[in-house]
Amino acid sequence: MSGKRHSENFRPGRVPGHSDGRLYSPTFERNHQPVIAALLARLGTEPGAALEIGSGVGQHIQAFARALPHLRWQPSEPDPIHRNSIDAWSAFFGNNLPAAIALDASREFGTEIAQLAPLRLIFSMNVIHIAPYGVASSIITTAAHRLAPGGWLGFYGPFTEGGLHTGEGNANFDAGLRADNPAWGVRDVDELAALAIAAGLSQAELDVMPANNRILWFQQPA
Ligand SMILES: C[S@@+](CC[C@H](N)C(=O)[O-])C[C@H]1O[C@@H](n2cnc3c(N)ncnc32)[C@H](O)[C@@H]1O
């Protein structure tokens, strides 16, 4: 990963030749297959409900729902243009994914997702570093209340480990994020683990992903 600004990592455009609201994210092709492999390895085939937070343009959740059909997938996204794209992808594939909910994770959102709980999975890709720290802590706190016993919380993206970046590209990316918005920035595995453990979730586990990304996992005790 080179020293990209966040806007270069997530620059959705219209699907060429279509005006149905579907937006296309270039990162989808690069990262969805390794993420699906990690989800399958972590979650197995046990059924349950799965919530994605910050579904973006909605391509990932389509692929997740096809690869893990034993989970009932719920997209969510605060941006109305993105929600429109998520729902347009669902219509395009003709699946039965529910409409994206307008979930802003910057505050506790347990009530908004109460009807989905208890959840087998809460998953969020490339969100908590492009948002104030309160988004990460609110997701952790809400997950501790709404995950089923044995359920998983997963954060995909770049992280520091023990305060250290896992590559020079991530250090440059982090500096770019903080220049864009001082409240943003690559989050630290140990800090998030301390929050999660204080909230009652388990010790962190990490899956190594391509391009110096990780999935940081926490589990609800069984
Ligand atoms: C970089 S995009 C990632 C989208 C998608 N998950 C992906 O990996 O391609 C970040 C997304 O986080 C969403 N987001 C920003 N602040 C948020 C918040 N407070 N709660 C939930 N989602 C948020 C944005 O609207 C955007 O769709």
The ligand as an SDF file (V2000), in Angstrom:
LIG
                    3D

 27 29  0  0  0  0  0  0  0  0999 V2000
  -13.9980    4.2340    3.3800 C   0  0  0  0  0  0  0  0  0  0  0  0
  -15.6930    3.9300    3.3570 S   0  0  0  0  0  0  0  0  0  0  0  0
  -15.7230    2.1520    3.4970 C   0  0  0  0  0  0  0  0  0  0  0  0
  -16.9340    1.5520    2.8840 C   0  0  0  0  0  0  0  0  0  0  0  0
  -16.9500    0.0240    2.8120 C   0  0  0  0  0  0  0  0  0  0  0  0
  -17.1160   -0.5370    4.1450 N   0  0  0  0  0  0  0  0  0  0  0  0
  -15.6990   -0.4920    2.1600 C   0  0  0  0  0  0  0  0  0  0  0  0
  -14.8300   -1.0430    2.8420 O   0  0  0  0  0  0  0  0  0  0  0  0
  -15.5810   -0.3430    0.9380 O   0  0  0  0  0  0  0  0  0  0  0  0
  -16.2030    4.4610    4.9550 C   0  0  0  0  0  0  0  0  0  0  0  0
  -17.6940    4.3730    5.1760 C   0  0  0  0  0  0  0  0  0  0  0  0
  -17.9460    4.6330    6.5520 O   0  0  0  0  0  0  0  0  0  0  0  0
  -19.1350    5.3550    6.6290 C   0  0  0  0  0  0  0  0  0  0  0  0
  -19.1720    6.0670    7.9160 N   0  0  0  0  0  0  0  0  0  0  0  0
  -18.5720    7.2330    8.2250 C   0  0  0  0  0  0  0  0  0  0  0  0
  -18.9020    7.6160    9.4690 N   0  0  0  0  0  0  0  0  0  0  0  0
  -19.7080    6.6560    9.9710 C   0  0  0  0  0  0  0  0  0  0  0  0
  -20.4050    6.4980   11.1960 C   0  0  0  0  0  0  0  0  0  0  0  0
  -20.3370    7.4240   12.1670 N   0  0  0  0  0  0  0  0  0  0  0  0
  -21.1880    5.4050   11.3640 N   0  0  0  0  0  0  0  0  0  0  0  0
  -21.2780    4.4630   10.3830 C   0  0  0  0  0  0  0  0  0  0  0  0
  -20.6430    4.5700    9.1900 N   0  0  0  0  0  0  0  0  0  0  0  0
  -19.8800    5.6630    8.9760 C   0  0  0  0  0  0  0  0  0  0  0  0
  -19.0840    6.2880    5.4320 C   0  0  0  0  0  0  0  0  0  0  0  0
  -20.3480    6.8220    5.1020 O   0  0  0  0  0  0  0  0  0  0  0  0
  -18.4920    5.3830    4.3630 C   0  0  0  0  0  0  0  0  0  0  0  0
  -19.4940    4.7360    3.6220 O   0  0  0  0  0  0  0  0  0  0  0  0
  1  2  1  0
  2  3  1  0
  2 10  1  0
  3  4  1  0
  4  5  1  0
  5  6  1  0
  5  7  1  0
  7  8  2  0
  7  9  1  0
 10 11  1  0
 11 12  1  0
 11 26  1  0
 12 13  1  0
 13 14  1  0
 13 24  1  0
 14 15  1  0
 14 23  1  0
 15 16  2  0
 16 17  1  0
 17 18  1  0
 17 23  2  0
 18 19  1  0
 18 20  2  0
 20 21  1  0
 21 22  2  0
 22 23  1  0
 24 25  1  0
 24 26  1  0
 26 27  1  0
M  CHG  2   2   1   9  -1
M  END
$$$$
